[in-house]
Amino acid sequence: MQKTYARPVSLQPTVSGFCPGCLHGMVCKLVAEAIDKFDMREKAVGILPIGCATLSMEYYNFDMVVSAHGRAPAVATGYKRCRPDNLVFTYQGDGDLAAIGLAEIMHCANRGEKLTTIFVNNGIYGMTGGQMAPTTLVGQKATTCVNGRDPAQAGYPMRMAEIINTLEAPVYVARFALNTPANVLKAKAGIEKAFKNQLEGKGYSFVELLSNCPTNWGVSPEDSLKWIQEKSIPYFPLGELRNN
Ligand SMILES: Cc1ncc(C[n+]2csc(CCOP(=O)(O)OP(=O)(O)O)c2C)c(N)n1
């Protein structure tokens, strides 16, 4: 019998605790496949912050470090500078990266640290029960804006890939979505490119992934994919913003 698919070795043979339909599991798989592709499992280090991303420490089958909320870029900087041969990446949600950790990510990118950021943008604070994030869309309801985000009160959603792209140092800045098989394949290629940059000793790579949160968006997993297509992508355009 011909084998058509196998679990990446860089993923543990375990059941995930992510909510039904959550795309964090998809991101874990794509990252693990990329690490397998480059045969870097023994030298990969994921730096996790706080958020649903933290759960992935149980699912990845390589070394992980958990940092304080928002501080993964600082911890990753120290790790990569001490161990330049390791493949070091941060795996961060939007509350983590664009709110409490905004200064950390800006300075890490601005210094051009030779590491990779995987930024999972689901437009909400998932782990803590659906509070508004810097990326919550205008009009989108959250537990801290029950009538929908009002820009007069909360400002507009932050486009982090574009903000990072204003800096000189990064070598790769891109945004992908995880709502269709075609988009997932583009995201996979982007993650591979970001890791390849790092293995070639190039500078900082930032990969934003438009994800979902069926539980806190209050929609079915299927409808959450339509939400990404109809609401997230028009505000957060897809593509490679920089590819040096
Ligand atoms: C210093 C600190 N402040 C607040 C919290 C509470 N907290 C835990 S996770 C989280 C937000 C996570 O949201 P996000 O980064 O968008 O990730 P998601 O869970 O949606 O994947 C917050 C505010 C904390 N753990 N530590």
PDBQT file of the ligand as one rigid body, heavy atoms in Angstrom, charges set to zero:
ROOT
HETATM    1  C1  LIG A 301       1.000  39.896  32.118  1.00  0.00    +0.000 C 
HETATM    2  C2  LIG A 301      -0.276  39.180  31.705  1.00  0.00    +0.000 A 
HETATM    3  N1  LIG A 301      -1.350  39.921  31.380  1.00  0.00    +0.000 NA
HETATM    4  C3  LIG A 301      -2.498  39.305  30.986  1.00  0.00    +0.000 A 
HETATM    5  C4  LIG A 301      -2.566  37.946  30.943  1.00  0.00    +0.000 A 
HETATM    6  C5  LIG A 301      -3.851  37.265  30.529  1.00  0.00    +0.000 C 
HETATM    7  N2  LIG A 301      -3.824  36.727  29.188  1.00  0.00    +0.000 N 
HETATM    8  C6  LIG A 301      -3.518  35.438  28.945  1.00  0.00    +0.000 A 
HETATM    9  S1  LIG A 301      -3.645  35.042  27.326  1.00  0.00    +0.000 SA
HETATM   10  C7  LIG A 301      -4.101  36.629  26.924  1.00  0.00    +0.000 A 
HETATM   11  C8  LIG A 301      -4.443  37.030  25.505  1.00  0.00    +0.000 C 
HETATM   12  C9  LIG A 301      -4.125  36.048  24.465  1.00  0.00    +0.000 C 
HETATM   13  O1  LIG A 301      -4.643  36.456  23.227  1.00  0.00    +0.000 OA
HETATM   14  P1  LIG A 301      -3.858  36.259  21.888  1.00  0.00    +0.000 P 
HETATM   15  O2  LIG A 301      -2.450  36.662  22.042  1.00  0.00    +0.000 OA
HETATM   16  O3  LIG A 301      -4.638  36.973  20.836  1.00  0.00    +0.000 OA
HETATM   17  O4  LIG A 301      -3.842  34.696  21.641  1.00  0.00    +0.000 OA
HETATM   18  P2  LIG A 301      -5.011  33.630  21.412  1.00  0.00    +0.000 P 
HETATM   19  O5  LIG A 301      -5.285  33.050  22.755  1.00  0.00    +0.000 OA
HETATM   20  O6  LIG A 301      -6.178  34.342  20.804  1.00  0.00    +0.000 OA
HETATM   21  O7  LIG A 301      -4.417  32.636  20.450  1.00  0.00    +0.000 OA
HETATM   22  C10 LIG A 301      -4.154  37.427  28.052  1.00  0.00    +0.000 A 
HETATM   23  C11 LIG A 301      -4.550  38.861  28.042  1.00  0.00    +0.000 C 
HETATM   24  C12 LIG A 301      -1.401  37.213  31.301  1.00  0.00    +0.000 A 
HETATM   25  N3  LIG A 301      -1.388  35.865  31.258  1.00  0.00    +0.000 N 
HETATM   26  N4  LIG A 301      -0.274  37.853  31.672  1.00  0.00    +0.000 NA
ENDROOT
TORSDOF 0
